[in-house]
Amino acid sequence: MSRSAHPAGPRHADVLSEGHYAAPPADLNSLDPKVWAQTVTRDADGVVTVGGVPVTRLAEEFGTPAYVLDEADFRARARAWRTAFGQDADVFYAGKAFLSRAVVRWLAEEGLNLDVCSGTELATALSAGMPADRIAFHGNNKSAAEIERAVGAGVGRIVLDSFQEIVRVAHIAQSLGKRQRVQIRVTVGVEAHTHEFIATAHEDQKFGIPLAGGQAAEAVRRALKLDGLELIGIHSHIGSQIFDMSGFEVAAHRVVGLLREIRDEHGVELPEIDLGGGLGIAYTSDDDPREPHEIAKALSEIVTRECEAARLRTPRISVEPGRAIVGPTAFTLYEVGTIKPLEGLRTYVSVDGGMSDNIRTALYDAEYSVALVSRTSDAEPLLVRVVGKHCESGDIVVKDAFLPADLAPGDLIAVPATGAYCRSMASNYNHALRPPVLAVRDGAARVVVRRETEDDLLRLDVG
């Protein structure tokens, strides 16, 4: 199986050439465990259940669309990452993937740290009881107010993203009588094998300070001179939805080269290196993600080898999985509204959500799986495009998939692997109400983020 991420494909409503589609699955009723949460199964009546709760009950009680989060699966994945990296490394959950106070509490209980990238993500973390010293604060344009709040709260690290920010954080820390622990984010010139909009380590982008031209080295020199800062390490992030470890190997080689330069020029060996996140998950059965223990072993070996070659002490490694933890643990539950066959092309299946609850297909050409979940079917497979209800031709949820030919309005279908970025990037396009997030565990379901209401939207519109 290839570990490469999906290449960018045809945009929006383009008609694909004949022969593009893979063969339909042998059994449309089967649920590939690679793309579904761990407790997802079908009951004796053919209804999909999660955490022992049938999706039909979820739809009846909470409505659709809804994000359904398998709490046991989330906790198990968090523990797997914590165990894989052990006590000599740090695992920071990337809150941008999906953040709520319930998730913060789960992370704290499972021993993970948390990465935030806005003042309101920080507020969520602190309100849910995450210890500030276990929080890292990212962002390419942190405001003075956000920095003051982070420093005042005692966050464990701030990742510096520009020359201006070096001075800004130092000044604020000094004004508060503190010495803030920081890392410098560098762009190492490695372009991950992923969509161009989510490849973040080449020089021509907004994040970080380039290694090229000695800019990162100059940032280090400035940070070391400022009393308000304690420089603890270098941060590098090369992209998202990555399966191939070779990019991390090149990035680590270049970061260790910078560490060696710092030692030779300043006599300082920085104690930490953060390799970021971006490890991929299975959105379809063709994806082949690595397990946390494989990733931990590979990254540890890469950094150790590079540091030995440079005659440096091996620094403490940090990683930032977000999608890799929460992505596979959730699915989005929809009700089918209309079915529109276009002879010789495909059939369009419209659901009661769309790009307002999952913008990734329109934005990144992301690929997803889909299944009929309210019953089983022995009907022939039908090639469909699952679309939303928004006034936009690019409102596509699943570009191409097979569902049973007897699919009918009122059926429930679900799109797996939507735990990451779907709720985080959800919008009110066409004044849609953002769906709730339901946590399911041990036969019980509860709302952890409630569905928006008309009153919520109208309350913001002051006329």
Secondary structure, DSSP 8 states (H G I E B T S, - for coil): -----------TT----TT-S----S-TT---TTTS-TT-EE-TTS-EEETTEEHHHHHHHH-SSEEEEEHHHHHHHHHHHHHHH-TTEEEEEETTS---HHHHHHHHHHT-EEEE-SHHHHHHHHHTT--GGGEEE--SS--HHHHHHHHHHT-SEEEE-SHHHHHHHHHHHHHTT--EEEEEEEE-S---SS-GGG---SSSSSSSEESGGGHHHHHHHHHHH-TTEEEEEEE----SSB--THHHHHHHHHHHHHHHHHHHHHS---SEEE----B---SSTT-----HHHHHHHHHHHHHHHHHHHT----EEEE--SHHHHGGGEEEEEEEEEEEEETTTEEEEEES--TTT--HHHHH------EE-SS---S-EEEEEEE-SSS-TT-EEEEEEEEETT--TT-EEEEES-SSSTTTT---GGG-----EEEEETTEEEEEE----HHHHHHH---
